[in-house]
Amino acid sequence: MDLQPPASTATPRRRGRPPKSANGFSETREALLRAGVEVLTEKGFSATGIDQILSRVGVPKGSFYHFFNSKEAFGAALIERYAGYFARKLDRFLLDESQPPLQRLRNFVADAADGMARFEFRRGCLVGNLGQETASLPDALRLQLSAVFADWESHVAACLEAARAGGAIAADADCQRLANCFWIGWEGAVLRAKLEASNRPLEVFTDFFFAGLPR
Amino acid sequence: MDLQPPASTATPRRRGRPPKSANGFSETREALLRAGVEVLTEKGFSATGIDQILSRVGVPKGSFYHFFNSKEAFGAALIERYAGYFARKLDRFLLDESQPPLQRLRNFVADAADGMARFEFRRGCLVGNLGQETASLPDALRLQLSAVFADWESHVAACLEAARAGGAIAADADCQRLANCFWIGWEGAVLRAKLEASNRPLEVFTDFFFAGLPR
């Protein structure tokens, strides 16, 4: 997806505005966001034509700009959507008090690995995909991606702090730095898992991570 | 860079074939490869228009296909070029017998971090950039990228084996798996270093890696 503004000569396939009802608005917007997240977990922005998303949803180009001021605004909405979905997924595992803290993180990893296998390793992480394209992205999106990692790291850091409080890792462990290291390596592992079409990179990295936690 | 074949209507800016001399051939080919590597360490294939590379070198589109049968062939040549350059760089550090084995790997890391800072964190790893685009790449390139990682890993594994032989790491350390883990995390760290425009992710990951080596 290039982030250029639309050409002024773009001709919508349908004239006029899309349905004005609040429902029509939110349903089409929803469908665009859903399709956008799907496509961008597989490919980066640059590899994705906006037309690809529009034709998947059956929305004319003119309507797209009714919902989003620009492609950058669409990108920002996709990151926000994916980041929120993922933060809720993290919470589901990391706040599961029926499990000891480190096991919660292991359970998240196992679920993510299953998810990648289910989509035959075609889908990775939308935030990682876009992060790789820094040189082609507007600065605002770069800062947004950076903030998403900071947020995810705070969830993992809190889980590691719980492990530290329970004595599972060393009392002087720097949980913020360890959480940062987890996400750095995790994104590398997701990249390799896609490339090798295998869960092995996820396993190699997370085994090393858990073994390397200070005790 | 999309990997579509050239449109048959493409009009070269200059008629006829490029100079036939062996020198002219190899110089233009060299210039195309050099520019391609530069651009693809910053951006992925998909974000890069072939025209961008041609205009940088001042070569008309017609000539490009004199040197490379297809964009895929160009991509393969770029990966080969970068992989070879990088394997020689690895050897320069990892075979430096004036240093203990683990220090050699640390020296490589320090040099790579300096290199990223020198280009203001715009340039990362061509192989990592392309690896992220798996879904958009031809299968042959995907396999080639995977083989490059296997090669780089064999260099690091040999260095870790030397460390093991010297007693710096545990006698039962699985050096191949540790080398695999190094490259998984390293590519994640390069991605984050670009995103944050900072060396810190490289430092966080490699500190964790060295601390986590079995003793």
Interface residues (C-beta under 8 A of the other chain):
Chain A: E42 K43 G44 F45 S46 A47 R122 G124 G128 N129 G131 Q132 E133 T134 A135 S136 R142 L145 S146 F149 R177 L178 N180 C181 W183 I184 G185 W186 E187 G188 A189 L191 R192 K194 L195 E196 P201 V204 F205 F208 F209 A211 G212
Chain B: E42 K43 G44 F45 S46 A47 R122 G124 G128 N129 G131 Q132 E133 T134 A135 S136 R142 L145 S146 F149 R177 L178 N180 C181 W183 I184 G185 W186 E187 G188 A189 L191 R192 K194 L195 E196 P201 V204 F205 F208 F209 A211 G212
